[in-house]
Amino acid sequence: MGIIDSVGNLLKSDTVKNGIREMMIARPQGNNDLVWKWQDRTIPMFSQCTVMADEWAVFSKEGRPVATLDAGRTTLSTANIPFLSNFIDQYTGGNFLVTDLFFVKRTPFPRKFGGTLGNMIDPMTNIRIKARCHGEILLRVENPETLIYQYFGMGKHQETPDIYDWFINAFFNTVKSTVGKLAREQRRTILDIMDLQDELAQACINNATELASAGMRVVKITKLEIDVPEEDIKRFDEMRQKVAEQLQGVQMDEIAIQRAALQAQARAAAAQVDVGTAQYQAQAQQFFIDQKRNNDAAYVQMAGGDINRLGQFEAMRGAGAGLAQGGGNTGLAGMAAQVGVGAALGSNLAGVVAPGGAGAARQAGTAVGAVVGVGGGAPNLVACPACNAQVPPGRFCAECGGGLQAAAKRTCSSCGVELGQGVKFCPECGTRNG
């Protein structure tokens, strides 16, 4: 538009006819258009612009929104609104603003939607169905500048009766994709997805990105329903029966697997108990072996380190165990054997005990024979020549410490082995002596 045309339009406008005076700019009473455009692009400075509580006023220059006024009554001047300096018409001496002014509703408004979802494949049963979906949404302008620039343009939009069709079609496409996606995520059929109405509605709101790119937002979804034909429902029921039978078989298999696992755990626990018992027995056996080894080491030490004499101690230890059990050898032969063991023990100890000499050895042998006893009778005692006390044989008296006269040595008449006091049978050859 040239300068001459602009001046011509200005001269023809009501502003020039009525003089430059204050003008009242506002949406007409009773107008409920989503977007309503002020009819004149030339607006006098200091005009009063009234923006209702449920709308915005958007100023546009050369087809692009520049700024927005919120609700209230405002005097159009650069002192009050600095961004108006972008709209001042320099050819009128700064007395006019040249702009496209839009009034945009900001309150939510309801719209119904519905239609067929097309030939959908149920994600759980792979059954092709022809479902329908319908409901009601509550829309609201989220960004008025984006709404005007991206969708409406600069025309007189109140003359377009189908301005809401694009919103409804865009949202219904979102519903189609969301229903199938939610059914797959929740592992449900299209019929069962209606049990999740609130979740489905919220998912549709979150996925309505195409509306968001146009400055619109879905506030709420109500009365959301999905309708499936009767023949498809019958096919669903048949498929569900088959699925139920399969699930029952799977559950039985799972129970069998769990039972086998429990049995395996029980066997493992029993095996662990057996292992523990074997370990305990092995430890006990090892303890017995260690004790025997320690005792053998002690016997070897008693034998003066001569391992060959350990067998003699083992024989004497077995004889002592037999005497401790009692019974059996209560006759004369048993008594003789016991006396022989005592004598042999004294004889062996005589060779083991080195520090005390032969006398100490004989005393130790005599003491051992006295402790062991013969057939349960009294031990062999001698009378001390000093105190007349009955004491075990030896070099010194156990009561007063005086010297004891050693008894005459006895030897076996057959093999010549030295015999102890009171021994009637030789422990080596068994010959009776005395």
Sequence and secondary structure as in RCSB ss.txt:
>XXXX:A:sequence
MGIIDSVGNLLKSDTVKNGIREMMIARPQGNNDLVWKWQDRTIPMFSQCTVMADEWAVFSKEGRPVATLDAGRTT
LSTANIPFLSNFIDQYTGGNFLVTDLFFVKRTPFPRKFGGTLGNMIDPMTNIRIKARCHGEILLRVENPETLIYQ
YFGMGKHQETPDIYDWFINAFFNTVKSTVGKLAREQRRTILDIMDLQDELAQACINNATELASAGMRVVKITKLE
IDVPEEDIKRFDEMRQKVAEQLQGVQMDEIAIQRAALQAQARAAAAQVDVGTAQYQAQAQQFFIDQKRNNDAAYV
QMAGGDINRLGQFEAMRGAGAGLAQGGGNTGLAGMAAQVGVGAALGSNLAGVVAPGGAGAARQAGTAVGAVVGVG
GGAPNLVACPACNAQVPPGRFCAECGGGLQAAAKRTCSSCGVELGQGVKFCPECGTRNG
>XXXX:A:secstr
  HHHHHHHHHHSHHHHH S   EE   TT   SEEE S SEEETT EEEE TTEEEEEEETTEEEEEE SEEEE
  TTT GGGGGGB GGGTT EEE EEEEEE S EEEEEEEEEEEEE TTT  EEEEEEEEEEEEEES HHHHIII
IITTS GGG TTTTHHHHHHHHHHHHHHHHHHHHHHT  TTGGGGGHHHHHHHHHHH HHHHHTTEEEEEEEEEE
EE  HHHHHHHHHHHHHHHHHHHHHHHHHHHHHHHHHHHHHHHHHHHHHHHHHHHHHHHHHHHHHHHHHHHHHHH
HHTTT GGGHHHHHHHHHHHHHHHH SS  SHHHHHHHHHHHHHHHHHHHHH  TTHHHHHHHHHHHHHHHH ST
T     EE TTT  EE SSSB TTT  B      EE TTT  EE TT  B TTT  B  
